[in-house]
Amino acid sequence: MVQKGLRQADGSPAAPPYTNGPYTMSEQVNFAGGISGANSPGSVVFVDGTNGSAGGSGSSWAEAVNTIQLGVTAAGVNGTVYVAPKTITDFTGDPTSYAETVIIPATHTGLSLIGISRGRTQGGLPQIKKGSGSTALLTIRAAGCLIANMGFNGGSSTGGGILLDDDYSAKTAFGTSIVGCHFKNCVGSTATNAATGGAIQWSATGNAWQVSIIGNRFYKNVGDVVLLGTSSTVPQDVLIENNVFSGPAANVDCNLYLAGGSGMNGVIINNNIFTCFPAIGSGTNANVLVLTGCIGSLTNNTFAITGKTFGAAGNVLVPTTVLMAHNYQEDGATQIART
C-alpha cells in the first residue's frame, strides 16, 4: 500500500514537528473547503504563465506549460490542472492575467482546474482576462468538472465569465462545481441587462443539472449567476451557497437572474451575502433576485438593503414556489416576510 501525504525529499514519510524540510506532497494535495487534487486516476498537469513554455511536458513545475488551454488539453479525463498566478509586472491593482479563452471539451469528463491560491481575492488568484471579444473566458462542455481558486475578469469582453455549455448531445456540463473563485467585470451581450450574461451562466439550451456554486466572491458584474434559457431542459438540483455577490449598486443589474426560459427546478440559495440593491444606469432588471418560474428555497441569506418587499409581485421577485426562511435585510432585526 502506498502511503499518501507529506513526504521528505528522499520519499520517506515526514513526521512532526515538520521543522527539517523541504517537504513534498505525494499523490494528495488538500485545499480549504475539501478541495483536493493530484489524487485522481488522470494526469496531473502544471501551468505557469511566467516560467512555463509551450513546449513543456507539463509534468512538473519545472516542465510547466504556459497557457491554461495547453494544460487542459493535456490533462484529459479525470485530469488535474494546477495553475500558478503570473508574476505581477504592472502594479496597477489588476493581476497580470492569462489573456486567453479556455474550453474544457466534452471528452475531458471529471477534470479539475485548480488555481494556486493565496486566498479568495483578485490579487491572490491566477486570473483569466481576455480584454476583448464575445467568447466566455471559460467554457465547460464536460461532466463532473471542478473549477476552484481561479479569477475571472471580464474586462472589455462581452462573453461572460464561465459558460455551462450543454446541448444534451455532443456537449454536457452537468455536475460542475465552482468553488472559491473571484469574478469581476463580467457582462453579456448587453451591458446593462443581466439576462444576456454574466459571471456564471447557462447556455440558452439550459440543461447542465447538478451544479454547485459555493464560496465565491463576485464584484462589479452586471449579472452574477444567469440562466440564459431553457430551450432543451430546465436545470435542476442547483446549489448556490456561501457566496458574496456583486456591488456597488451602480455596476450591477441583477445578482441572480434565474428566470430565463422556465426558471430553475430545485434551486437552493443558502447563506449568501447580497451587498447592494442593483441600480446600474438604464438597467433592465435592477433587482437582487429575479426567480420567476423557479422552484426551491431561499434561506439564511443577508441582504444589504432595506425597505424592500419580497414576493412574486414585490420589489424582489421571489415566487411562492421558492420557500423562504431566515433571510434578513439591513437592520438584521426582522426576518424578511413574503408579501
Backbone hydrogen bonds, N-H to C=O, Kabsch-Sander energy under -0.5 kcal/mol:
donor,donor_aa,acceptor,acceptor_aa,energy
5,G,26,S,-1.8
7,R,24,T,-3.0
8,Q,12,S,-3.3
9,A,22,P,-0.6
11,G,8,Q,-2.3
14,A,6,L,-2.0
18,Y,15,A,-1.6
24,T,7,R,-2.7
26,S,5,G,-2.5
27,E,25,M,-0.7
28,Q,26,S,-0.9
29,V,37,G,-1.8
31,F,35,I,-3.1
34,G,31,F,-1.1
35,I,32,A,-0.6
37,G,29,V,-1.9
42,G,78,N,-1.2
43,S,75,A,-1.0
45,V,80,T,-2.9
46,F,58,G,-2.0
47,V,82,Y,-2.8
48,D,65,V,-2.9
49,G,84,A,-0.6
52,G,48,D,-2.4
53,S,64,A,-2.1
56,G,53,S,-1.5
58,G,63,E,-3.7
64,A,61,W,-1.4
65,V,46,F,-2.2
71,G,67,T,-1.6
72,V,68,I,-2.7
73,T,69,Q,-2.7
74,A,70,L,-2.0
75,A,71,G,-1.6
76,G,72,V,-1.3
78,N,109,T,-3.2
79,G,76,G,-1.7
80,T,43,S,-2.7
81,V,112,S,-3.3
82,Y,45,V,-2.6
82,Y,80,T,-0.5
83,V,114,I,-2.3
84,A,47,V,-2.7
86,K,96,T,-0.6
98,Y,127,Q,-3.1
99,A,97,S,-0.9
100,E,98,Y,-1.9
102,V,137,L,-2.8
104,I,139,T,-3.0
108,H,105,P,-2.0
109,T,107,T,-0.7
110,G,143,A,-3.0
111,L,108,H,-1.1
112,S,79,G,-2.5
113,L,146,L,-3.1
114,I,81,V,-3.0
114,I,112,S,-0.6
115,G,148,A,-2.6
116,I,83,V,-3.0
117,S,115,G,-1.0
118,R,119,G,-0.6
118,R,124,G,-2.3
121,T,119,G,-2.2
124,G,121,T,-1.7
125,L,122,Q,-1.0
128,I,151,G,-2.6
129,K,98,Y,-1.6
129,K,127,Q,-0.5
137,L,160,G,-1.7
138,L,161,G,-2.4
139,T,102,V,-2.8
140,I,163,L,-2.8
141,R,104,I,-2.4
141,R,139,T,-0.6
144,G,174,F,-2.7
145,C,142,A,-0.5
146,L,111,L,-2.2
147,I,177,S,-2.9
148,A,113,L,-2.6
148,A,146,L,-0.5
149,N,179,V,-1.7
151,G,126,P,-2.9
152,F,182,H,-2.7
153,N,128,I,-2.6
154,G,152,F,-0.6
154,G,184,K,-3.0
157,S,154,G,-2.7
158,T,133,G,-2.7
160,G,187,V,-1.0
161,G,198,G,-2.1
162,I,199,A,-3.1
163,L,138,L,-2.8
164,L,162,I,-0.5
164,L,201,Q,-2.9
165,D,140,I,-2.0
165,D,163,L,-1.1
166,D,164,L,-0.9
167,D,171,K,-1.0
168,Y,171,K,-0.9
169,S,171,K,-0.7
172,T,141,R,-1.7
175,G,209,W,-2.3
176,T,173,A,-0.8
177,S,145,C,-2.5
178,I,212,S,-2.7
179,V,147,I,-2.8
179,V,177,S,-0.5
180,G,214,I,-1.6
182,H,150,M,-2.2
183,F,217,R,-2.5
184,K,152,F,-2.7
185,N,219,Y,-1.2
188,G,190,T,-0.5
188,G,197,G,-0.8
189,S,196,T,-1.2
193,N,190,T,-1.6
196,T,193,N,-1.8
197,G,194,A,-1.9
199,A,223,G,-2.4
200,I,224,D,-2.1
201,Q,162,I,-2.5
202,W,226,V,-2.1
203,S,164,L,-1.7
206,G,203,S,-1.9
207,N,205,T,-0.6
207,N,233,T,-2.2
210,Q,236,Q,-2.6
211,V,237,D,-0.5
212,S,176,T,-2.5
213,I,239,L,-3.0
214,I,178,I,-2.3
214,I,212,S,-0.5
215,G,241,E,-2.0
217,R,181,C,-2.7
218,F,244,V,-2.9
219,Y,183,F,-2.4
220,K,247,G,-2.0
222,V,186,C,-1.8
223,G,186,C,-0.8
224,D,254,C,-1.0
224,D,255,N,-0.9
225,V,255,N,-2.3
226,V,200,I,-2.7
227,L,257,Y,-2.6
228,L,202,W,-0.9
228,L,226,V,-0.7
229,G,203,S,-0.7
231,S,204,A,-2.1
232,S,205,T,-2.1
233,T,205,T,-1.4
237,D,265,N,-1.4
238,V,266,G,-1.1
239,L,211,V,-2.6
240,I,238,V,-0.5
240,I,268,I,-3.3
241,E,213,I,-2.1
241,E,239,L,-0.5
242,N,270,N,-1.6
244,V,216,N,-2.4
245,F,243,N,-0.5
245,F,273,I,-3.0
251,N,248,P,-1.9
252,V,249,A,-1.3
253,D,222,V,-2.2
254,C,222,V,-2.0
255,N,287,N,-0.8
255,N,288,V,-0.5
256,L,288,V,-2.3
257,Y,225,V,-2.3
257,Y,255,N,-0.6
258,L,256,L,-0.9
258,L,290,V,-2.2
262,S,260,G,-0.6
263,G,260,G,-1.6
265,N,235,P,-2.4
266,G,295,I,-1.6
267,V,295,I,-2.2
268,I,238,V,-2.9
269,I,267,V,-0.6
269,I,297,S,-2.5
270,N,240,I,-2.2
270,N,268,I,-0.7
271,N,299,T,-1.9
273,I,243,N,-2.5
274,F,302,T,-3.0
275,T,245,F,-0.5
275,T,273,I,-0.6
279,A,249,A,-2.7
280,I,252,V,-1.7
281,G,250,A,-0.5
283,G,280,I,-1.8
284,T,192,T,-2.0
287,N,253,D,-2.4
290,V,256,L,-2.5
291,L,317,L,-2.4
294,C,291,L,-2.6
295,I,264,M,-2.4
296,G,321,T,-1.9
297,S,267,V,-2.2
298,L,323,L,-3.4
299,T,269,I,-2.4
300,N,325,A,-1.7
302,T,272,N,-2.5
303,F,328,Y,-3.0
304,A,274,F,-3.1
304,A,302,T,-0.5
305,I,303,F,-1.8
310,F,337,A,-0.7
311,G,316,V,-2.6
314,G,311,G,-0.9
315,N,309,T,-0.5
316,V,309,T,-2.7
317,L,289,L,-1.5
317,L,315,N,-0.5
318,V,311,G,-1.1
318,V,316,V,-1.2
322,V,319,P,-1.9
323,L,296,G,-2.5
323,L,321,T,-0.7
325,A,298,L,-1.9
328,Y,301,N,-2.3
329,Q,334,T,-0.7
330,E,305,I,-3.4
332,G,329,Q,-1.6
336,I,327,N,-3.1
339,T,310,F,-3.3
